[in-house]
Every structure is written in C-alpha cells, then in structure tokens.
Amino acid sequence: MVDLSNNDLFRGLILYGLNTATYKLAVAQLITEYAKEGRDIISLDDMSYDFYSMYYSRLNENNFRPQINISGRKTVVTSEIIRLNNDMTTENKALKNIKQKALYEMVLPKFHNIGSTKSPVVFYKFDKENLTLTKSLLDLFDTNNSDNYLSEINSRWDLLESAFESIHTKKPMESHYIDLENKLIKRGYDRTNITSAIGALKGYQQNRCFYCGENLYLPIHVDHVIPRSIVNHDEIWNLVLTHAYCNQSKSDNLVGKYFVENLIDRNEGLIKSNHPLKERLIFELGSTYVNRKKKTYDQYELAKRKIDRYWRHEKYNPHEDIFYRKFISALRNNNLSSIYRPW
C-alpha cells in the first residue's frame, strides 16, 4: 500500500486536472485563500463576486488573454466582463449568470475530477446557496503553506493562458515556458535561457528538488538529468529543478537509473495532465509511452557508454519517493482511491 496525503491529492487536482478552461484554477485559488483566512462557509453570492473580481483584474492586466481552449469561444465570465465594460449589462445580472452558469452548473461539480477519475476526498461541498470547505482543505493550511499552492496555481494559469492564446491566434506559444525574473535565479547552463522552465515545472516536482527531495529555495537551478554534453540540447523533457548545491555536486556526472525513472514519470505526468507542454513533449519524445520511454533510456544508455562517472545523492531514498512514480501510476490506472490515506 502506498500512501497519498490530502496534500498530494489537492496538488493533483491543480496540476493534473483536465483544463479546457481556467475555471478550476480560479476556484483553487479562491478556496486556498478562503482556507488561509480560516473561512469555512462562503455564500455562492460572495464567491461569484470574488470569482468575477479575480477575472476582472487578470483579464484587464493581461489584455484579455483567452481562458478557454476552443478558438472563437469565450468563457461565461469573460463574456460578462466584456458586456459590463461596454455597458451592455448590469453588475447584478453579470454576477447572477456567473454564479449559475460558471460556478454552480460548470466548475463546482467538476472540480474534484482528476483525469478520468475522481478524487477520493473532497475539499468542499456546495448547494445552491453556499460553499462549505471541508476539514480536509482547512487542515492543509494550518501550517501556513498556502503560498506555495498559490504560486503553483498561478504558474499553471499562466501556462494555460499562453497555450489557449496559441490556439486562438494559431501562432506558436510566445514561450513554451513561463519566464521568471532571471536576476533571482542562477543558471545551471548558459547555452539557452533554460531558467524559463521553472514556472512550468515547479509544481510538478511538489516544489521539491529533483535530486534530494527537499523543498526548493532560491537560487533555483535548472539541470539536465542526462548530461548536456551527451544530449546536446535543452529540450524540456530532460530538464529538472534543483538546489544549487545538488546541481553543482552532480556536475556533468551520470545519475542512477531511478532518477531516469522519475524523469520518465514526470514527463508522463505532464502529458497525462493535458499540460500545455504536452504537445512539446510528444514532439520531442514520441507519440506513445513506449516510444517516449525508449528514447529516454536510449539517451541514458548512450551517456553510460561515454561517461563512467556516477553521482549519488547522499540524502535521496528512491523507496520513499511517493509523488513521482506512485501518483502518476495511479492516474494512469484510474485508481487513486487504492493509494490514498488521509494524513
């Protein structure tokens, strides 16, 4: 039996839910903020106003980037904000539509879906009048860890907007990765600006260093699992986030096979989650799991023939690593409930 915590499941909902629109990210952000404030019952009227206000600020700040993956379509909340901006409706009417069509009928019933299965624990319950946060959610934030969640939610939201914009405009994503302030982040390599991969990958590593499993902190390094001297590229499938010490300690050495297994499962998780990088990973690695796995191992075997220096992190125990392999395996088999334990 492998244990998944409420923390794992909530992060899974954020990172691995099927996002055809950005509504789930907005709800995740709101309930995280409500829980952080210690609120357990929120009227749907209040939530609809908060939902609208969040989108109003985001859309106006980001030039009304699309919030849905269907070209030519707009979400209910985007349409209502446009109508409000053009004096075509009133705020009361807009909020009523957002409450009924966007929240009650659409996102609230679907929030707990992960892939084609449902979370074995729910983080809220709702009726036509109120949203009630469960103890499972409130307990997540009793140690003030909500900021990491909010950062992951925002990164995922930014990625979706960029991906949806490329669909609507039929142009490539302006960047495959979210760009961060490079002055805050050290580069593991200087060949390309691979530090821009940080926003895309941070949540999918549970905000942990790929090599030691401890929480990430600045400066964050981006490392090539299979040394760049072998692969000769900066493709996203081979990039991971690490501490400066771990990256510098590993240097250009080979890692053990279990790190390559983790890398394969990380990439499959991104694909399984319908992540905006999905098409890029398929392009880089192949259209099937078998092909992607083979290419990764082929690159690893090539590295083994050319490099005889191995590096092993003194802190990492692959047998204690739950999220990478076990969570993704459960998603692949649509069997999350078999590995859940509420701790």
SULVEN-V583115 format. One line per field, one symbol per residue. phi: phi as a letter, one per 30 degrees, with the letter a starting at -180 (. if undefined). A space follows every 10 residues. Layout:
phi: ???
//
This chain:
phi: .ccccdeddd ddddccddcd bceddddedd dddddddidc bbdddddddd dddddedddd dchhddcbcc eicbdedddd dddddchcac dddddddddd ddddccdddc eddbicbcdd bccababdcb ccddeededd cdchcddddd dddddddedd edddddddch cdeeadbddc dddcbdcdbc dbdddddddd ceddchhcdd ccidedbddc ccbdddeddc dhacdddccb cbdedddddd hcddcddddd dddddedddd dddheededd ddddckdbed dddddddddd dddddcbccc bbddcdcddc dcdedddddd ddchbdddbc bdb
//
